[in-house]
Structure formats: structure tokens, C-alpha cells
């Protein structure tokens, strides 16, 4: 190759079939058009929603089903450990999942979607198989919290970010539909645990779940694709420049505070039902499934409303309703009341899982860093999930003298505080105007 040929080859875009320059005006204009004009629908776009639905079915479904695992651990496998210590297994799994999202954001921005899905699926299934072999607390923590949590983190961010690339005005609804998979998974998996543990034992129940995760994740890996091409700019895993964006920072603070209280009832509502309301333990075992069934509709309707009335407006309203409902549990001491509370709480609290994703992307004018920003915000959310439920467990205490009032107040105050912080963000953006879509 002579010098002129080498010079020409050095200007080719890596992986380009047409040999066009890497930074030619034509390529840059094409990339800008791709980023700025999502189809906002169509077969391929909705197939991405289906793939993301499967991912959230497995990841958030199993994370939200941890309350069922906790019940099994408290009554059988880890009887010698306190409720607060056992809660750390599930809470830390949230944190591991969301911390891994910090690293997967730049990888996804680099165009490596299927690498993340393939490795993440393998790690998740391996972690579940190892969980089926555990007997001691540290073994459950390593297998379920660390290994499975890492696998969850590798596949979860693509589910959130890829859907955002294919929609504009319909993004809140599309993301809400995708995240609704978590509600279905969080109904299916607790019922599987409830029904199968007594028949085939805990180890084989978890193995069956692992095979189910593998089969469904193969579908997601087959259909999902990126619309925005590989970013030409090298991203930092943690770019603290985003922290200088005050809107983004305040939004993340609101999400963090909310997750301090959001999952408290996911872990403790069954225990409250049996100890305070005198609910039959068999029925109490289905309360988590009822809660997640309510959250299915809470992922959809508020997401549709957010597309019409504004993301922050809907989030604030449902945050206030959730806080008031949480405090209402102080006066509920019957089985029927607890069942009704569980279903309604699942519905009104669900937007705090579905809407943070479009809120973060709406605050990020550079679409090339959506995955990176989502990954950083998930890490902050994970920290809240890590701290919240164990703190609530410590407030509750062990033995006969449990402090249910303190636990309930903790949850309600976190919702009110989160809604207040988001109201401050809304005021920063549009002032004190009430009837503004934001």
C-alpha cells in the first residue's frame, strides 16, 4: 500500500461499508437525523418494547419478589438471622444492579447492546443456579446479591435506554408498558415460590426460575437493537460533569429519597398482615403478588397521563397520594383493609418506578449520553433502595414489641419529601406557574 492509499484508509469510518469519512458532513448530518427523529412507533419500535418488557419481567420482577424470598429465609433457611439482616440481601441486590448500570451506560453508548445482553443473561442464570445451592447467609449474599445483581445490572439499562431511542411523544407510555413487565414478573415469581417450594423444594424452585430467565432472555437478545449508532466520543464511566446540571442533580435527589421508602411495604406488608391484622399466613403469602398486580396498572395509566399532563406533574401528584395512603395504614387493622391497601398502594406508587426514566432523558438535551446519565441515576436510586428497607427493618425491631408506627411513618415521610423535592425542581424550571405541562 502506497502513502496515498494509507492516507485514504486512515480516514475511513471503522466498520463502514461505504468507506465514507468518519467525520464527514454527510455522516454527521445522517447521525444527527437518526438521533433527532425517532419513529415514535412502528413494528420495530414496539418490538423493542416487547424485548424490554421481558427484561423488566425478569430483573425488576425478581427484585420486587424478594419479599417472598425473605419470608422463606426468615422461616426456614436463615432462621438464625434477623429480619433486618435478611433484608440486606434484597436491598444490596438493588444497589449492585444499579451500580453496575454506571459502567454499562458508556458500554451501551458505545454500541455494545448484544454483548451486554449475552453476558448479563449468562451471569444472571449462573447466580440463580448458585443460589439454589446455598445454605449459609454469606452464600446467599454472594450468589443472590452480588452475582445475580451484577447480571441484572448488565441487562437492565439496555431495557430502559433502547426504548427511549425509538419514541418521542409516546416515550412515557412506551417505557410504562416496558416497565409493566416488572409487575407481571413480581406476580408470577412470588406465586412460583409460594407453590413450588412445598412441592419440589427451594433449590429446584430457584433452578426452574433460572431456566425460565434463560428462555425469555433469549427472546430479548434476538429482537432488541439500537437505533442510535455507536457514539464517536469516548465516555467516562462516571462523568461528574453531569452533577453540575442542577436540574439532573435535584431529580436524582428526589428519586433517592423516594426509594428510601418505596419498597418498605414490598418487604413487610405480609408480616404486618399476619401480626397486626391477624391475616391467615397462606393469604398473607399472596399479598406481594396482589401489590405487584396493582402496580401493573400503575405503570400504564400514569405513564399515559404523563404524556398528556407532564412527567413531573404526574409524578408529584402520585407521590403525594402515595404518602397519604402509606400513613393511612396506621388505621387499618383488618384483613380486608390490608388487602385493599396493598392493591391500591401498588397502583399509586408504581409511577416512581416507570417515570424516572423519561424524566432523566427529558432533562438530558444530549441524547448521546442518555445511557450514561440513566446509569448514574440508577446508581443513586440503588443507594436509596439499599438503605431504605434495612433502616425500616431496624425501626421495626425484632420480637413482640415491634414499632409498626415508626415503619409506616418512615415510608410516608419519604414519599412526601420526594414529592416536595420534585416540586422544587418543577419551580426551578417553570416558576410558580400551576397549569403548565412539565
Wavefront OBJ file of the C-alpha trace (Angstrom):
o trace
v 0.000 0.000 0.000
v 1.471 3.372 -1.039
v 1.335 6.541 1.056
v -1.752 7.939 -0.658
v -3.657 4.679 -0.088
v -2.629 4.593 3.559
v -3.824 8.179 3.983
v -7.180 7.344 2.435
v -7.594 4.212 4.560
v -6.849 6.159 7.721
v -9.877 8.376 7.113
v -12.365 5.542 6.756
v -15.018 5.148 9.397
v -14.333 1.913 11.333
v -16.836 -0.739 10.307
v -18.159 1.410 7.426
v -19.226 -0.441 4.300
v -19.249 2.570 2.013
v -15.859 3.903 3.041
v -17.195 7.352 3.847
v -15.096 9.594 6.085
v -15.558 9.159 9.817
v -16.411 12.788 10.423
v -17.695 13.881 7.011
v -20.559 16.403 6.945
v -22.763 13.779 5.289
v -22.143 11.201 8.010
v -22.553 13.755 10.778
v -25.825 15.008 9.280
v -27.093 11.427 8.937
v -26.181 10.681 12.553
v -27.871 13.870 13.749
v -31.019 12.994 11.804
v -31.035 9.492 13.287
v -30.737 10.857 16.816
v -33.230 13.704 16.441
v -36.043 11.886 14.630
v -37.211 8.766 16.471
v -40.018 6.964 14.618
v -42.301 7.211 17.693
v -43.957 3.925 16.751
v -43.975 1.228 14.113
v -43.343 -2.509 14.278
v -39.625 -2.389 15.069
v -40.112 0.240 17.770
v -42.825 -1.749 19.532
v -40.748 -4.925 19.274
v -38.119 -3.093 21.337
v -40.805 -2.504 23.946
v -41.566 -6.239 23.929
v -37.890 -7.075 24.436
v -37.579 -4.532 27.238
v -40.778 -5.906 28.798
v -39.164 -9.340 29.028
v -36.052 -7.870 30.670
v -38.017 -5.968 33.304
v -40.193 -9.054 33.818
v -37.071 -10.899 34.927
v -34.939 -8.186 36.545
v -37.427 -5.991 38.387
v -39.815 -8.909 38.725
v -37.294 -10.888 40.760
v -36.053 -7.828 42.635
v -39.604 -6.916 43.622
v -40.314 -10.540 44.544
v -37.627 -10.545 47.207
v -40.261 -10.187 49.901
v -41.222 -13.790 49.146
v -37.592 -14.885 49.399
v -37.353 -13.017 52.701
v -40.299 -14.939 54.107
v -38.703 -18.255 53.128
v -35.367 -17.237 54.602
v -36.883 -15.996 57.883
v -38.995 -19.085 58.480
v -36.682 -21.788 57.157
v -33.288 -21.339 55.514
v -31.917 -18.448 57.601
v -33.903 -18.750 60.817
v -30.936 -17.628 62.902
v -30.641 -14.252 61.138
v -32.632 -11.121 61.972
v -35.249 -9.682 59.620
v -33.096 -6.599 59.089
v -30.042 -8.685 58.171
v -32.048 -10.778 55.712
v -33.471 -7.596 54.160
v -29.913 -6.559 53.298
v -29.712 -9.423 50.790
v -32.525 -7.926 48.715
v -31.654 -4.273 49.297
v -27.988 -4.760 48.425
v -29.055 -6.621 45.289
v -30.828 -3.451 44.154
v -27.657 -1.459 44.786
v -25.407 -3.913 42.943
v -27.784 -3.927 39.973
v -27.950 -0.147 39.770
v -24.220 0.386 40.426
v -23.386 -1.901 37.512
v -25.597 0.349 35.371
v -22.998 3.107 35.866
v -20.455 1.011 33.962
v -22.907 -0.343 31.384
v -24.037 3.149 30.335
v -20.836 4.027 28.432
v -20.676 0.468 27.044
v -24.196 0.838 25.657
v -23.380 4.301 24.292
v -20.500 2.538 22.522
v -22.967 0.318 20.666
v -22.384 -2.978 22.505
v -26.005 -3.880 23.201
v -25.838 -7.597 22.491
v -22.597 -8.025 24.405
v -24.364 -6.686 27.497
v -27.437 -8.853 26.941
v -25.414 -12.027 26.353
v -23.001 -11.654 29.254
v -25.718 -10.346 31.568
v -28.017 -13.283 30.869
v -25.218 -15.793 31.478
v -24.201 -14.151 34.765
v -27.816 -13.922 35.958
v -28.555 -17.589 35.293
v -25.264 -18.624 36.915
v -26.111 -16.582 40.018
v -29.545 -18.185 40.304
v -28.095 -21.674 39.976
v -25.576 -20.892 42.701
v -28.375 -19.519 44.911
v -30.122 -22.879 44.654
v -27.078 -24.483 46.312
v -26.770 -22.037 49.231
v -27.218 -22.843 52.917
v -25.465 -20.026 54.840
v -26.109 -16.274 54.941
v -22.816 -15.324 53.295
v -23.502 -17.798 50.487
v -26.900 -16.254 49.728
v -25.333 -12.798 49.829
v -22.584 -13.703 47.353
v -24.791 -15.668 44.948
v -28.100 -13.789 45.042
v -26.926 -10.295 45.923
v -23.583 -9.999 44.144
v -23.562 -12.421 41.197
v -27.235 -12.196 40.238
v -27.209 -8.455 40.953
v -24.315 -7.956 38.517
v -26.184 -9.919 35.851
v -29.292 -7.818 36.422
v -27.282 -4.618 36.059
v -25.782 -5.687 32.735
v -29.188 -6.222 31.100
v -31.413 -3.690 32.881
v -30.020 -0.439 31.462
v -30.470 -1.554 27.820
v -34.155 -2.178 28.554
v -34.546 1.419 29.723
v -32.320 3.220 27.243
v -33.111 1.416 23.987
v -36.853 2.079 24.224
v -36.166 5.799 24.743
v -34.305 5.891 21.419
v -37.335 4.756 19.435
v -40.014 7.105 20.795
v -40.551 10.833 21.324
v -44.022 11.946 22.472
v -45.015 8.344 23.193
v -41.876 7.672 25.251
v -43.594 7.795 28.687
v -46.268 5.325 27.552
v -43.750 3.048 25.806
v -41.496 2.996 28.858
v -44.504 2.442 31.107
v -45.523 -0.589 29.043
v -41.952 -1.909 29.113
v -41.652 -1.451 32.868
v -45.045 -3.101 33.405
v -43.218 -6.355 32.801
v -41.801 -5.928 36.287
v -45.303 -6.053 37.751
v -46.163 -9.260 35.920
v -42.849 -10.820 36.916
v -43.356 -9.751 40.505
v -46.723 -11.538 40.476
v -45.513 -14.677 38.710
v -42.294 -15.258 40.636
v -43.745 -14.978 44.176
v -46.556 -17.364 43.216
v -43.991 -19.775 41.763
v -42.061 -19.637 45.022
v -45.255 -19.999 47.055
v -46.496 -23.024 45.110
v -43.306 -24.853 44.122
v -41.209 -24.716 47.293
v -43.571 -27.096 49.068
v -43.621 -29.499 46.103
v -40.064 -29.614 44.746
v -38.121 -27.735 47.427
v -36.329 -24.378 47.367
v -33.274 -25.497 45.328
v -35.265 -26.833 42.383
v -37.692 -23.912 42.526
v -34.811 -21.480 42.026
v -33.368 -23.641 39.237
v -36.719 -23.609 37.436
v -36.708 -19.814 37.739
v -33.193 -19.780 36.269
v -34.254 -21.827 33.241
v -37.249 -19.529 32.776
v -34.986 -16.462 32.841
v -32.686 -18.042 30.250
v -35.509 -18.892 27.839
v -37.182 -15.493 27.999
v -33.934 -13.517 27.791
v -33.036 -15.279 24.538
v -36.103 -13.609 23.003
v -34.997 -10.176 24.211
v -31.485 -10.664 22.834
v -32.911 -11.740 19.471
v -35.225 -8.762 18.885
v -33.602 -5.739 20.526
v -31.464 -3.324 18.535
v -30.031 0.156 18.902
v -31.409 2.963 16.743
v -28.699 5.494 17.582
v -25.352 4.248 16.324
v -22.081 3.895 18.155
v -21.010 7.089 19.894
v -17.804 8.505 18.407
v -16.894 10.171 21.706
v -15.257 8.138 24.443
v -17.390 8.290 27.582
v -16.225 8.195 31.155
v -17.775 5.507 33.350
v -18.573 8.188 35.926
v -18.683 11.686 34.463
v -19.009 14.126 37.339
v -19.712 16.861 34.818
v -23.334 15.708 34.900
v -23.502 16.688 38.569
v -23.103 20.319 37.526
v -26.508 20.068 35.849
v -28.644 21.286 38.740
v -31.895 20.000 37.219
v -30.482 16.489 36.847
v -28.991 16.580 40.343
v -32.245 17.641 42.030
v -34.192 14.976 40.108
v -31.766 12.284 41.284
v -32.103 13.532 44.861
v -35.881 13.162 44.611
v -35.552 9.601 43.289
v -33.050 8.710 46.027
v -35.340 9.902 48.815
v -38.336 8.111 47.347
v -36.542 4.777 47.145
v -35.744 5.081 50.840
v -39.425 4.318 51.426
v -40.822 2.839 48.222
v -40.032 -0.832 48.846
v -40.724 -0.915 52.581
v -44.171 -2.434 52.127
v -42.872 -4.847 49.485
v -40.794 -6.420 52.249
v -43.033 -6.047 55.294
v -46.703 -5.975 54.251
v -47.105 -9.755 54.670
v -45.622 -9.599 58.155
v -47.889 -6.649 59.041
v -50.919 -8.583 57.834
v -50.198 -11.625 59.991
v -49.039 -9.799 63.133
v -51.370 -6.791 63.205
v -54.421 -7.737 61.123
v -54.466 -11.418 62.052
v -54.444 -12.500 58.410
v -54.127 -16.181 57.601
v -50.456 -16.838 56.692
v -51.472 -18.561 53.444
v -53.373 -15.455 52.289
v -50.595 -13.171 53.531
v -48.216 -15.042 51.249
v -50.164 -13.717 48.257
v -50.141 -10.060 49.333
v -46.910 -9.339 47.466
v -48.478 -10.706 44.283
v -51.554 -8.520 44.885
v -49.336 -5.478 45.404
v -47.496 -6.115 42.149
v -50.743 -6.759 40.285
v -51.855 -3.284 41.337
v -48.540 -1.856 40.187
v -49.110 -3.268 36.678
v -51.914 -0.776 36.076
v -49.899 1.866 37.921
v -47.160 1.546 35.321
v -49.591 2.113 32.438
v -52.237 4.716 33.322
v -49.919 7.282 34.977
v -47.440 6.873 32.100
v -50.225 7.655 29.629
v -51.291 10.637 31.742
v -47.677 11.846 31.893
v -47.595 12.097 28.106
v -50.574 14.466 28.278
v -50.166 16.361 31.551
v -46.416 16.306 32.053
v -43.951 13.916 33.662
v -43.226 15.919 36.803
v -46.840 16.927 37.320
v -47.990 13.305 37.383
v -45.034 12.183 39.493
v -45.696 14.841 42.136
v -49.419 14.077 42.366
v -48.903 10.338 42.735
v -46.104 10.925 45.244
v -48.443 12.909 47.480
v -51.179 10.296 47.130
v -48.707 7.517 47.975
v -47.516 9.339 51.089
v -51.066 9.892 52.319
v -52.006 6.280 51.616
v -48.937 4.988 53.452
v -49.915 6.919 56.581
v -53.477 5.614 56.245
v -52.162 2.136 57.053
v -51.862 3.312 60.664
v -55.633 2.904 60.950
v -56.000 -0.356 59.003
v -56.084 -3.468 61.174
v -58.355 -5.894 59.328
v -57.570 -8.464 56.654
v -59.908 -6.885 54.109
v -58.447 -3.466 54.739
v -54.872 -4.699 54.330
v -55.713 -6.482 51.059
v -57.373 -3.331 49.681
v -54.475 -1.174 50.870
v -51.972 -3.491 49.204
v -53.664 -3.326 45.799
v -54.117 0.462 45.886
v -50.583 1.087 47.153
v -49.201 -0.992 44.297
v -51.084 1.216 41.835
v -50.316 4.685 43.220
v -46.629 4.019 43.981
v -45.848 2.438 40.601
v -45.094 5.710 38.742
v -41.975 6.095 40.871
v -40.532 3.110 39.003
v -41.781 3.972 35.497
v -41.410 7.763 35.287
v -37.831 8.446 36.485
v -36.501 7.090 33.174
v -38.327 9.573 30.884
v -37.735 12.354 33.424
v -33.966 11.807 33.218
v -33.995 11.680 29.415
v -36.177 14.802 29.234
v -33.577 16.652 31.316
v -30.735 15.481 29.042
v -30.532 17.527 25.826
v -27.601 15.435 24.525
v -29.185 12.136 23.531
v -25.749 10.606 23.104
v -25.347 10.425 26.897
v -28.786 9.094 27.786
v -27.467 5.663 28.756
v -24.635 7.158 30.806
v -26.980 9.501 32.670
v -29.524 6.774 33.277
v -26.779 4.537 34.631
v -25.620 7.207 37.089
v -29.182 7.930 38.214
v -29.829 4.208 38.717
v -26.772 4.040 40.986
v -28.242 6.825 43.128
v -31.617 5.062 43.159
v -29.910 1.814 44.131
v -28.284 3.508 47.098
v -31.723 4.580 48.311
v -33.090 1.066 47.846
v -30.095 -0.326 49.740
v -30.586 1.933 52.749
v -34.371 2.230 52.924
v -35.701 -1.214 53.774
v -32.975 -2.182 56.294
v -33.470 1.171 58.045
v -37.195 0.444 58.148
v -36.393 -3.018 59.499
v -34.222 -1.501 62.217
v -37.041 0.910 63.104
v -39.471 -2.012 63.245
v -37.260 -4.076 65.526
v -37.473 -7.739 66.449
v -39.555 -9.690 68.924
v -43.044 -8.909 70.174
v -42.585 -5.174 70.711
v -42.421 -4.122 67.055
v -42.608 -0.437 66.116
v -45.048 -0.588 63.202
v -45.954 3.080 63.634
v -42.353 4.141 63.079
v -42.002 1.973 59.970
v -45.204 3.317 58.410
v -44.330 6.948 59.183
v -40.861 6.434 57.673
v -42.414 5.290 54.386
v -44.977 8.099 54.229
v -42.477 10.847 55.053
v -40.120 9.643 52.315
v -42.902 9.938 49.724
v -43.837 13.452 50.865
v -40.203 14.574 50.928
v -39.533 13.181 47.457
v -42.612 14.912 46.037
v -41.501 18.148 47.712
v -38.044 17.965 46.127
v -39.581 17.300 42.718
v -41.859 20.309 43.252
v -38.733 22.401 43.837
v -37.327 21.108 40.530
v -40.565 21.988 38.756
v -40.396 25.502 40.214
v -36.779 25.848 39.079
v -37.847 25.034 35.517
v -41.124 26.943 35.090
v -41.517 29.100 38.190
v -44.717 29.113 40.211
v -46.992 28.536 37.217
v -49.548 25.904 38.156
v -51.138 24.941 34.840
v -48.010 24.161 32.836
v -47.133 20.801 31.299
v -43.703 19.834 32.602
l 1 2 3 4 5 6 7 8 9 10 11 12 13 14 15 16 17 18 19 20 21 22 23 24 25 26 27 28 29 30 31 32 33 34 35 36 37 38 39 40 41 42 43 44 45 46 47 48 49 50 51 52 53 54 55 56 57 58 59 60 61 62 63 64 65 66 67 68 69 70 71 72 73 74 75 76 77 78 79 80 81 82 83 84 85 86 87 88 89 90 91 92 93 94 95 96 97 98 99 100 101 102 103 104 105 106 107 108 109 110 111 112 113 114 115 116 117 118 119 120 121 122 123 124 125 126 127 128 129 130 131 132 133 134 135 136 137 138 139 140 141 142 143 144 145 146 147 148 149 150 151 152 153 154 155 156 157 158 159 160 161 162 163 164 165 166 167 168 169 170 171 172 173 174 175 176 177 178 179 180 181 182 183 184 185 186 187 188 189 190 191 192 193 194 195 196 197 198 199 200 201 202 203 204 205 206 207 208 209 210 211 212 213 214 215 216 217 218 219 220 221 222 223 224 225 226 227 228 229 230 231 232 233 234 235 236 237 238 239 240 241 242 243 244 245 246 247 248 249 250 251 252 253 254 255 256 257 258 259 260 261 262 263 264 265 266 267 268 269 270 271 272 273 274 275 276 277 278 279 280 281 282 283 284 285 286 287 288 289 290 291 292 293 294 295 296 297 298 299 300 301 302 303 304 305 306 307 308 309 310 311 312 313 314 315 316 317 318 319 320 321 322 323 324 325 326 327 328 329 330 331 332 333 334 335 336 337 338 339 340 341 342 343 344 345 346 347 348 349 350 351 352 353 354 355 356 357 358 359 360 361 362 363 364 365 366 367 368 369 370 371 372 373 374 375 376 377 378 379 380 381 382 383 384 385 386 387 388 389 390 391 392 393 394 395 396 397 398 399 400 401 402 403 404 405 406 407 408 409 410 411 412 413 414 415 416 417 418 419 420 421 422 423 424 425 426 427 428 429 430 431 432 433 434 435 436 437 438
